[in-house]
């Protein structure tokens, strides 16, 4: 294995590792944050709809 093959392998490994950690970050932080925000907003609108129906 010469230097060009080794540097190509390192570039591939770096890009693959960055993609892996980005996927872990998105699954563990961004998606739950998005889902919690969606359910809070849906609950708020449902609550406002019930309040308007009583009046």
N, CA, C and O of each residue as an XYZ file, in Angstrom:
220
protein
N       0.864     -1.176      0.000
C       0.000      0.000      0.000
C       0.906      1.233      0.000
O       1.736      1.413      0.891
N       0.729      2.065     -1.007
C       1.578      3.257     -1.081
C       0.871      4.454     -0.449
O      -0.227      4.330      0.093
N       1.507      5.589     -0.529
C       1.007      6.781      0.164
C      -0.331      7.256     -0.394
O      -1.185      7.693      0.377
N      -0.541      7.185     -1.701
C      -1.803      7.672     -2.274
C      -2.975      6.787     -1.854
O      -4.064      7.298     -1.590
N      -2.774      5.482     -1.789
C      -3.839      4.598     -1.336
C      -4.145      4.830      0.148
O      -5.306      4.833      0.558
N      -3.108      5.022      0.934
C      -3.300      5.255      2.363
C      -4.022      6.575      2.616
O      -4.921      6.640      3.455
N      -3.630      7.640      1.884
C      -4.305      8.930      2.076
C      -5.756      8.852      1.593
O      -6.634      9.470      2.195
N      -6.022      8.110      0.527
C      -7.396      7.924      0.077
C      -8.223      7.176      1.099
O      -9.387      7.505      1.328
N      -7.621      6.167      1.715
C      -8.310      5.430      2.771
C      -8.604      6.334      3.961
O      -9.688      6.254      4.540
N      -7.664      7.188      4.335
C      -7.896      8.110      5.452
C      -9.000      9.111      5.135
O      -9.807      9.433      6.007
N      -9.049      9.610      3.900
C     -10.118     10.537      3.507
C     -11.467      9.827      3.573
O     -12.435     10.381      4.095
N     -11.537      8.603      3.048
C     -12.781      7.841      3.121
C     -13.190      7.603      4.568
O     -14.355      7.789      4.920
N     -12.253      7.199      5.400
C     -12.554      6.924      6.801
C     -13.039      8.179      7.514
O     -13.950      8.107      8.338
N     -12.438      9.333      7.207
C     -12.849     10.591      7.821
C     -14.273     10.959      7.418
O     -15.084     11.316      8.272
N     -14.582     10.877      6.131
C     -15.926     11.233      5.659
C     -16.964     10.263      6.219
O     -18.045     10.681      6.634
N     -16.639      8.970      6.232
C     -17.569      7.981      6.768
C     -17.823      8.216      8.260
O     -18.962      8.125      8.719
N     -16.771      8.514      9.006
C     -16.913      8.755     10.447
C     -17.721     10.025     10.721
O     -18.542     10.056     11.637
N     -17.486     11.076      9.921
C     -18.258     12.312     10.103
C     -19.740     12.061      9.824
O     -20.601     12.566     10.544
N     -20.037     11.290      8.790
C     -21.428     10.957      8.492
C     -22.065     10.133      9.590
O     -23.229     10.335      9.933
N     -21.295      9.198     10.143
C     -21.813      8.362     11.231
C     -22.163      9.207     12.447
O     -23.244      9.057     13.014
N     -21.259     10.094     12.853
C     -21.531     10.906     14.034
C     -22.628     11.929     13.784
O     -23.366     12.275     14.707
N     -22.750     12.420     12.554
C     -23.860     13.315     12.229
C     -25.186     12.578     12.343
O     -26.162     13.133     12.848
N     -25.231     11.337     11.882
C     -26.454     10.548     11.997
C     -26.797     10.305     13.471
O     -27.960     10.417     13.859
N     -25.811      9.978     14.282
C     -26.051      9.769     15.723
C     -26.564     11.060     16.361
O     -27.487     11.016     17.175
N     -25.981     12.211     16.004
C     -26.426     13.489     16.553
C     -27.876     13.778     16.160
O     -28.679     14.185     17.000
N     -28.207     13.569     14.894
C     -29.561     13.854     14.440
C     -30.580     12.956     15.123
O     -31.648     13.420     15.520
N     -30.263     11.690     15.262
C     -31.208     10.753     15.866
C     -31.385     11.039     17.351
O     -32.486     10.890     17.881
N     -30.316     11.447     18.029
C     -30.411     11.582     19.482
C     -30.832     12.974     19.954
O     -31.333     13.099     21.072
N     -30.649     14.023     19.152
C     -30.986     15.362     19.616
C     -32.032     16.053     18.755
O     -33.027     16.548     19.283
N     -31.837     16.099     17.476
C     -32.683     16.920     16.615
C     -34.073     16.312     16.444
O     -35.072     17.021     16.563
N     -34.152     15.025     16.170
C     -35.451     14.400     15.928
C     -36.335     14.405     17.169
O     -37.514     14.737     17.046
N     -35.835     14.054     18.374
C     -36.710     14.177     19.561
C     -37.140     15.627     19.832
O     -38.273     15.869     20.249
N     -36.240     16.587     19.595
C     -36.603     17.991     19.778
C     -37.731     18.377     18.826
O     -38.662     19.080     19.218
N     -37.652     17.924     17.590
C     -38.665     18.209     16.593
C     -39.996     17.553     16.971
O     -41.048     18.180     16.846
N     -39.961     16.310     17.426
C     -41.191     15.617     17.802
C     -41.843     16.241     19.029
O     -43.064     16.396     19.064
N     -41.056     16.600     20.031
C     -41.612     17.227     21.233
C     -42.260     18.563     20.871
O     -43.344     18.878     21.362
N     -41.606     19.348     20.016
C     -42.188     20.616     19.578
C     -43.478     20.420     18.815
O     -44.422     21.190     18.990
N     -43.536     19.407     17.974
C     -44.756     19.134     17.208
C     -45.905     18.769     18.140
O     -47.011     19.285     17.983
N     -45.662     17.885     19.108
C     -46.741     17.471     20.007
C     -47.173     18.599     20.931
O     -48.355     18.700     21.259
N     -46.243     19.451     21.359
C     -46.641     20.606     22.173
C     -47.533     21.545     21.389
O     -48.547     22.025     21.896
N     -47.146     21.806     20.134
C     -47.942     22.709     19.315
C     -49.310     22.110     19.003
O     -50.310     22.827     19.027
N     -49.374     20.840     18.719
C     -50.654     20.187     18.453
C     -51.529     20.220     19.695
O     -52.737     20.435     19.592
N     -50.940     20.011     20.870
C     -51.704     20.056     22.118
C     -52.220     21.462     22.382
O     -53.348     21.640     22.841
N     -51.383     22.472     22.087
C     -51.800     23.853     22.294
C     -52.973     24.211     21.394
O     -53.932     24.840     21.842
N     -52.903     23.812     20.119
C     -54.003     24.108     19.208
C     -55.266     23.348     19.583
O     -56.373     23.872     19.457
N     -55.103     22.122     20.040
C     -56.271     21.354     20.460
C     -56.898     21.996     21.697
O     -58.122     22.062     21.812
N     -56.066     22.464     22.613
C     -56.573     23.123     23.822
C     -57.296     24.421     23.466
O     -58.350     24.717     24.029
N     -56.735     25.198     22.532
C     -57.401     26.429     22.095
C     -58.723     26.125     21.405
O     -59.682     26.882     21.555
N     -58.792     25.059     20.670
C     -60.030     24.675     20.013
C     -61.101     24.301     21.004
O     -62.270     24.622     20.794
N     -60.737     23.632     22.077
C     -61.708     23.262     23.109
C     -62.191     24.500     23.855
O     -63.366     24.584     24.210
N     -61.304     25.461     24.099
C     -61.695     26.681     24.796
C     -62.670     27.469     23.934
O     -63.655     27.993     24.454
N     -62.422     27.569     22.624
C     -63.329     28.298     21.747
C     -64.679     27.593     21.641
O     -65.704     28.259     21.496
N     -64.705     26.295     21.707
C     -65.961     25.554     21.594
C     -66.848     25.774     22.821
O     -68.073     25.758     22.701
N     -66.245     25.981     24.006
C     -67.029     26.193     25.223
C     -67.675     27.561     25.244
O     -68.749     27.719     25.825
N     -67.057     28.551     24.632
C     -67.607     29.911     24.659
C     -68.718     29.983     23.687
O     -69.337     31.035     23.534
